[in-house]
Amino acid sequence: MDDLAELHSAYNQGAQFRRHRQQLGAPDSLTEAGIVVGGVKETIMSRAAVANLEELRASGLFLDPLIPDRAIVQEVRISGEWYGQYRKGSRVLDAYTAIAKKVLR
C-alpha cells in the first residue's frame, strides 16, 4: 500500500457495495470483517507505506497477516492455474488461509 488514496479507497468499498446492491434491488447486508492488504513487497517499505499501515492498524480494520507479493501469482493467472499448487505460492496461500480462519463463520 504505497498511497494514502488506496487506504481511503479500501474504507469506501463497503459503502459502494451497499449502494450498488440497493440500486439493483438486491439484498445489501454486509458484515465487514476488515481490510486485507495484499501484494506487499517484502523489501524495505517506503515511509508513506509504513505510515499507511500504521493508520490502518490503528483503525482496527486491518486483517493480519499482510499478503506477500509473489511473482508466481501473476504468472499463473495468465495460464488460469492456481498459485496454491506451487511451492512459491505457499506463503500467499498461508496468509489468505490465516485470514479466512479469522473471518469465516
N, C-alpha and C positions, 0 to 999 in steps of 0.2 A: 504494500500500500504506500505508494510514493507521493500521493497527492491528497490534500485535505478534502478536495471535492469528492474523491472516491468514498471517503468515510461518510460524508453527508449524504451521498447518493445511497449508500447502504442503509442509512437511517430511514430514508424516504421510500424504500422499496415496498415495505409493508403497506403504507398508506396508498401507494399507487396500485398495488394489487387489489386492495379493497375497492377503490374507485372503479377499476376496470370490471371487476366482478359485479358491482352494483349496476353499471351501465348495461351489462349483459343480462341482468335479472337473475344472476346466479347467486348461490349462497356465498356470502363474503366473510364468513367466520374464519379467523386465522389466529392461531396461537403462535406468537413469535417466541422462538427459543433463543435467538441471539444472532450474532453475525459471525460467519466463518470467513477467515482471512486466508485466501489461497494464493498459490503462485509465489510464495515468499522465497526470495533468493537468500541462501544461507551464507552469503558473504557479509561484509560489514555493511549495515544499513545506513542510509542517509539520516541526518538529524531529523529531517521532516518525517521520514517513515517511522523513526523511533517515537517521535512526539505524537504522531497519529495513533500508533499502537497504544501508547500510554493513555491517550484520551479515550480510546475505545475500551481499554481495560477498566478505566475509572467509571465508565458509563454503566458497567455491569452487563453489557450486551455481548462481550467478547466470548466466543466459544473456543476454548483451548483444546487441542494444540493448533499451532499455525500449520497450514498445509504447505509443505515444501514444493518449490518449483523443481520439476524434473523433466528433462528433455524427452524421456520416454512417453510421457503423457501426450505431448503434441505429436510425436512420431506415430503412435498407434492410432490416434484419431484419424489420420489420413487413410489408414488401411481398414478402419472400422473395427479394430481389435480393442481389447480391454487391457489397460496398463497393469491391472492387478495380477495378471497371469505371468508377469515378468518380474524377475528379482529386482531390477532397478526401479520398478514401480511400487515396491512393497512399502516404502516409507510413506508414500501418498495414501495408499490403501490403509495402512495402520492409523494414520492421522484421521482419515474420514471415519474409520471404524470406531475410534475412540469418541469422536463427536456423536456419532449415531447412538452409541450406548448411553450417552448422557441425555439425548433429547427424544428418542423414540419411546413410546409407551406401549 
